[in-house]
Amino acid sequence: MNQHAAEELVKAIAAETHAPMETVSRMYEETWAAFSDGARIMDYLTVLVARRVRENLRSLRTDAH
């Protein structure tokens, strides 16, 4: 995934979850690093990382309430 596409995905997740861009960006980068470490097939990595970031943000919001 190119940098521009990743930035657009981070913006979309931030808008959907009402989370700060910085938070989403950091979570995306950390999750990407964790998921891509040792991965041989990268085809669905973007989808999996985006899903995990959304799930983590939802759980943070739920825990805060």
N, CA, C and O atoms as CSV, one atom per row, in Angstrom:
chain,resi,resn,atom,element,x,y,z
A,1,MET,N,N,0.860,-1.174,0.000
A,1,MET,CA,C,0.000,0.000,0.000
A,1,MET,C,C,0.899,1.228,0.000
A,1,MET,O,O,1.865,1.304,0.759
A,2,ASN,N,N,0.573,2.181,-0.855
A,2,ASN,CA,C,1.398,3.374,-0.894
A,2,ASN,C,C,1.034,4.333,0.233
A,2,ASN,O,O,-0.009,4.194,0.872
A,3,GLN,N,N,1.897,5.290,0.464
A,3,GLN,CA,C,1.744,6.222,1.585
A,3,GLN,C,C,0.446,7.026,1.494
A,3,GLN,O,O,-0.234,7.232,2.500
A,4,HIS,N,N,0.107,7.476,0.287
A,4,HIS,CA,C,-1.110,8.272,0.117
A,4,HIS,C,C,-2.356,7.457,0.466
A,4,HIS,O,O,-3.257,7.953,1.144
A,5,ALA,N,N,-2.406,6.222,0.008
A,5,ALA,CA,C,-3.547,5.359,0.305
A,5,ALA,C,C,-3.653,5.087,1.798
A,5,ALA,O,O,-4.755,5.052,2.345
A,6,ALA,N,N,-2.522,4.894,2.460
A,6,ALA,CA,C,-2.524,4.670,3.907
A,6,ALA,C,C,-3.037,5.898,4.643
A,6,ALA,O,O,-3.801,5.774,5.600
A,7,GLU,N,N,-2.626,7.080,4.206
A,7,GLU,CA,C,-3.098,8.320,4.826
A,7,GLU,C,C,-4.601,8.484,4.652
A,7,GLU,O,O,-5.290,8.910,5.579
A,8,GLU,N,N,-5.114,8.152,3.475
A,8,GLU,CA,C,-6.549,8.240,3.226
A,8,GLU,C,C,-7.316,7.251,4.109
A,8,GLU,O,O,-8.391,7.572,4.615
A,9,LEU,N,N,-6.770,6.066,4.287
A,9,LEU,CA,C,-7.405,5.073,5.142
A,9,LEU,C,C,-7.418,5.538,6.597
A,9,LEU,O,O,-8.417,5.365,7.295
A,10,VAL,N,N,-6.322,6.120,7.052
A,10,VAL,CA,C,-6.251,6.649,8.418
A,10,VAL,C,C,-7.285,7.761,8.593
A,10,VAL,O,O,-7.964,7.810,9.618
A,11,LYS,N,N,-7.415,8.649,7.613
A,11,LYS,CA,C,-8.422,9.723,7.677
A,11,LYS,C,C,-9.828,9.146,7.772
A,11,LYS,O,O,-10.650,9.624,8.555
A,12,ALA,N,N,-10.101,8.123,6.978
A,12,ALA,CA,C,-11.426,7.509,6.982
A,12,ALA,C,C,-11.733,6.858,8.332
A,12,ALA,O,O,-12.837,7.005,8.856
A,13,ILE,N,N,-10.772,6.150,8.886
A,13,ILE,CA,C,-10.971,5.512,10.191
A,13,ILE,C,C,-11.180,6.578,11.263
A,13,ILE,O,O,-12.044,6.421,12.125
A,14,ALA,N,N,-10.409,7.647,11.223
A,14,ALA,CA,C,-10.560,8.725,12.196
A,14,ALA,C,C,-11.949,9.345,12.097
A,14,ALA,O,O,-12.573,9.626,13.121
A,15,ALA,N,N,-12.437,9.560,10.893
A,15,ALA,CA,C,-13.767,10.140,10.708
A,15,ALA,C,C,-14.856,9.192,11.198
A,15,ALA,O,O,-15.806,9.623,11.852
A,16,GLU,N,N,-14.724,7.911,10.886
A,16,GLU,CA,C,-15.714,6.911,11.301
A,16,GLU,C,C,-15.790,6.768,12.813
A,16,GLU,O,O,-16.874,6.634,13.379
A,17,THR,N,N,-14.644,6.796,13.455
A,17,THR,CA,C,-14.585,6.500,14.889
A,17,THR,C,C,-14.538,7.756,15.754
A,17,THR,O,O,-14.564,7.670,16.982
A,18,HIS,N,N,-14.469,8.923,15.112
A,18,HIS,CA,C,-14.368,10.203,15.831
A,18,HIS,C,C,-13.154,10.239,16.754
A,18,HIS,O,O,-13.199,10.802,17.848
A,19,ALA,N,N,-12.076,9.629,16.291
A,19,ALA,CA,C,-10.821,9.602,17.040
A,19,ALA,C,C,-9.840,10.585,16.400
A,19,ALA,O,O,-9.930,10.857,15.202
A,20,PRO,N,N,-8.908,11.118,17.185
A,20,PRO,CA,C,-7.903,12.030,16.626
A,20,PRO,C,C,-7.034,11.339,15.577
A,20,PRO,O,O,-6.673,10.172,15.723
A,21,MET,N,N,-6.706,12.078,14.523
A,21,MET,CA,C,-5.865,11.543,13.449
A,21,MET,C,C,-4.553,10.986,13.984
A,21,MET,O,O,-4.095,9.935,13.535
A,22,GLU,N,N,-3.945,11.684,14.939
A,22,GLU,CA,C,-2.656,11.249,15.485
A,22,GLU,C,C,-2.780,9.879,16.141
A,22,GLU,O,O,-1.907,9.024,15.992
A,23,THR,N,N,-3.870,9.685,16.864
A,23,THR,CA,C,-4.096,8.404,17.538
A,23,THR,C,C,-4.269,7.292,16.524
A,23,THR,O,O,-3.656,6.231,16.645
A,24,VAL,N,N,-5.105,7.536,15.523
A,24,VAL,CA,C,-5.364,6.518,14.504
A,24,VAL,C,C,-4.086,6.212,13.726
A,24,VAL,O,O,-3.788,5.050,13.451
A,25,SER,N,N,-3.342,7.237,13.377
A,25,SER,CA,C,-2.107,7.063,12.624
A,25,SER,C,C,-1.110,6.214,13.406
A,25,SER,O,O,-0.498,5.300,12.854
A,26,ARG,N,N,-0.952,6.517,14.680
A,26,ARG,CA,C,-0.022,5.763,15.523
A,26,ARG,C,C,-0.472,4.303,15.650
A,26,ARG,O,O,0.341,3.385,15.534
A,27,MET,N,N,-1.765,4.099,15.886
A,27,MET,CA,C,-2.287,2.743,16.018
A,27,MET,C,C,-2.124,1.969,14.710
A,27,MET,O,O,-1.792,0.784,14.722
A,28,TYR,N,N,-2.357,2.638,13.594
A,28,TYR,CA,C,-2.223,1.989,12.284
A,28,TYR,C,C,-0.779,1.563,12.052
A,28,TYR,O,O,-0.520,0.435,11.634
A,29,GLU,N,N,0.159,2.466,12.325
A,29,GLU,CA,C,1.580,2.146,12.128
A,29,GLU,C,C,2.026,1.005,13.027
A,29,GLU,O,O,2.743,0.107,12.582
A,30,GLU,N,N,1.608,1.031,14.290
A,30,GLU,CA,C,1.988,-0.026,15.227
A,30,GLU,C,C,1.384,-1.373,14.824
A,30,GLU,O,O,2.051,-2.406,14.880
A,31,THR,N,N,0.118,-1.344,14.419
A,31,THR,CA,C,-0.552,-2.572,14.021
A,31,THR,C,C,0.047,-3.113,12.728
A,31,THR,O,O,0.234,-4.321,12.581
A,32,TRP,N,N,0.348,-2.211,11.787
A,32,TRP,CA,C,0.972,-2.635,10.526
A,32,TRP,C,C,2.315,-3.319,10.816
A,32,TRP,O,O,2.621,-4.369,10.251
A,33,ALA,N,N,3.102,-2.717,11.695
A,33,ALA,CA,C,4.413,-3.287,12.024
A,33,ALA,C,C,4.258,-4.676,12.642
A,33,ALA,O,O,4.999,-5.599,12.304
A,34,ALA,N,N,3.296,-4.816,13.542
A,34,ALA,CA,C,3.089,-6.102,14.204
A,34,ALA,C,C,2.597,-7.168,13.221
A,34,ALA,O,O,3.059,-8.309,13.258
A,35,PHE,N,N,1.666,-6.799,12.350
A,35,PHE,CA,C,1.083,-7.765,11.423
A,35,PHE,C,C,2.039,-8.103,10.284
A,35,PHE,O,O,2.057,-9.242,9.818
A,36,SER,N,N,2.825,-7.149,9.833
A,36,SER,CA,C,3.681,-7.394,8.671
A,36,SER,C,C,4.988,-8.087,9.033
A,36,SER,O,O,5.674,-8.612,8.157
A,37,ASP,N,N,5.337,-8.094,10.311
A,37,ASP,CA,C,6.568,-8.744,10.748
A,37,ASP,C,C,6.505,-10.237,10.444
A,37,ASP,O,O,5.746,-10.975,11.073
A,38,GLY,N,N,7.292,-10.667,9.495
A,38,GLY,CA,C,7.337,-12.068,9.128
A,38,GLY,C,C,6.261,-12.521,8.164
A,38,GLY,O,O,6.234,-13.687,7.770
A,39,ALA,N,N,5.367,-11.613,7.776
A,39,ALA,CA,C,4.294,-11.990,6.850
A,39,ALA,C,C,4.866,-12.234,5.457
A,39,ALA,O,O,5.670,-11.451,4.952
A,40,ARG,N,N,4.440,-13.316,4.860
A,40,ARG,CA,C,4.887,-13.619,3.503
A,40,ARG,C,C,3.853,-13.184,2.474
A,40,ARG,O,O,4.202,-12.842,1.344
A,41,ILE,N,N,2.600,-13.197,2.856
A,41,ILE,CA,C,1.528,-12.785,1.955
A,41,ILE,C,C,0.965,-11.468,2.472
A,41,ILE,O,O,0.458,-11.393,3.591
A,42,MET,N,N,1.061,-10.438,1.651
A,42,MET,CA,C,0.670,-9.095,2.074
A,42,MET,C,C,-0.661,-8.645,1.470
A,42,MET,O,O,-1.105,-7.525,1.721
A,43,ASP,N,N,-1.299,-9.510,0.676
A,43,ASP,CA,C,-2.489,-9.117,-0.074
A,43,ASP,C,C,-3.593,-8.519,0.786
A,43,ASP,O,O,-4.173,-7.500,0.412
A,44,TYR,N,N,-3.891,-9.113,1.902
A,44,TYR,CA,C,-5.012,-8.676,2.731
A,44,TYR,C,C,-4.577,-7.937,3.990
A,44,TYR,O,O,-5.399,-7.665,4.865
A,45,LEU,N,N,-3.316,-7.618,4.087
A,45,LEU,CA,C,-2.788,-6.988,5.289
A,45,LEU,C,C,-3.463,-5.646,5.584
A,45,LEU,O,O,-3.759,-5.338,6.739
A,46,THR,N,N,-3.701,-4.861,4.555
A,46,THR,CA,C,-4.350,-3.569,4.742
A,46,THR,C,C,-5.726,-3.732,5.370
A,46,THR,O,O,-6.083,-2.999,6.292
A,47,VAL,N,N,-6.494,-4.689,4.873
A,47,VAL,CA,C,-7.840,-4.929,5.399
A,47,VAL,C,C,-7.770,-5.397,6.847
A,47,VAL,O,O,-8.542,-4.933,7.687
A,48,LEU,N,N,-6.863,-6.301,7.142
A,48,LEU,CA,C,-6.736,-6.825,8.500
A,48,LEU,C,C,-6.278,-5.756,9.481
A,48,LEU,O,O,-6.785,-5.678,10.601
A,49,VAL,N,N,-5.327,-4.938,9.067
A,49,VAL,CA,C,-4.827,-3.870,9.935
A,49,VAL,C,C,-5.932,-2.850,10.191
A,49,VAL,O,O,-6.134,-2.439,11.334
A,50,ALA,N,N,-6.644,-2.439,9.156
A,50,ALA,CA,C,-7.730,-1.463,9.321
A,50,ALA,C,C,-8.800,-2.009,10.260
A,50,ALA,O,O,-9.303,-1.285,11.119
A,51,ARG,N,N,-9.145,-3.279,10.100
A,51,ARG,CA,C,-10.156,-3.887,10.968
A,51,ARG,C,C,-9.696,-3.888,12.426
A,51,ARG,O,O,-10.472,-3.558,13.322
A,52,ARG,N,N,-8.436,-4.257,12.664
A,52,ARG,CA,C,-7.927,-4.307,14.035
A,52,ARG,C,C,-7.903,-2.913,14.669
A,52,ARG,O,O,-8.245,-2.757,15.841
A,53,VAL,N,N,-7.499,-1.900,13.896
A,53,VAL,CA,C,-7.454,-0.531,14.423
A,53,VAL,C,C,-8.869,-0.085,14.796
A,53,VAL,O,O,-9.077,0.488,15.865
A,54,ARG,N,N,-9.839,-0.345,13.920
A,54,ARG,CA,C,-11.237,0.017,14.233
A,54,ARG,C,C,-11.709,-0.690,15.502
A,54,ARG,O,O,-12.324,-0.068,16.368
A,55,GLU,N,N,-11.426,-1.980,15.613
A,55,GLU,CA,C,-11.825,-2.748,16.796
A,55,GLU,C,C,-11.182,-2.184,18.061
A,55,GLU,O,O,-11.841,-2.047,19.092
A,56,ASN,N,N,-9.908,-1.864,17.979
A,56,ASN,CA,C,-9.206,-1.320,19.143
A,56,ASN,C,C,-9.780,0.028,19.553
A,56,ASN,O,O,-9.930,0.305,20.743
A,57,LEU,N,N,-10.099,0.864,18.578
A,57,LEU,CA,C,-10.674,2.167,18.895
A,57,LEU,C,C,-12.058,2.015,19.520
A,57,LEU,O,O,-12.405,2.738,20.454
A,58,ARG,N,N,-12.838,1.083,19.009
A,58,ARG,CA,C,-14.176,0.851,19.586
A,58,ARG,C,C,-14.052,0.356,21.019
A,58,ARG,O,O,-14.797,0.797,21.894
A,59,SER,N,N,-13.115,-0.558,21.266
A,59,SER,CA,C,-12.951,-1.086,22.616
A,59,SER,C,C,-12.449,-0.011,23.572
A,59,SER,O,O,-12.829,-0.005,24.743
A,60,LEU,N,N,-11.604,0.896,23.095
A,60,LEU,CA,C,-11.151,2.007,23.942
A,60,LEU,C,C,-12.320,2.911,24.307
A,60,LEU,O,O,-12.436,3.364,25.446
A,61,ARG,N,N,-13.178,3.168,23.339
A,61,ARG,CA,C,-14.330,4.040,23.581
A,61,ARG,C,C,-15.306,3.369,24.536
A,61,ARG,O,O,-15.874,4.029,25.406
A,62,THR,N,N,-15.503,2.069,24.384
A,62,THR,CA,C,-16.396,1.328,25.264
A,62,THR,C,C,-15.848,1.284,26.687
A,62,THR,O,O,-16.598,1.441,27.650
A,63,ASP,N,N,-14.536,1.071,26.819
A,63,ASP,CA,C,-13.905,1.024,28.143
A,63,ASP,C,C,-13.970,2.374,28.844
A,63,ASP,O,O,-14.016,2.427,30.073
A,64,ALA,N,N,-13.974,3.458,28.087
A,64,ALA,CA,C,-13.975,4.802,28.668
A,64,ALA,C,C,-15.347,5.156,29.254
A,64,ALA,O,O,-15.458,6.035,30.108
A,65,HIS,N,N,-16.384,4.461,28.783
A,65,HIS,CA,C,-17.745,4.794,29.256
A,65,HIS,C,C,-18.185,3.914,30.344
A,65,HIS,O,O,-19.299,4.064,30.847
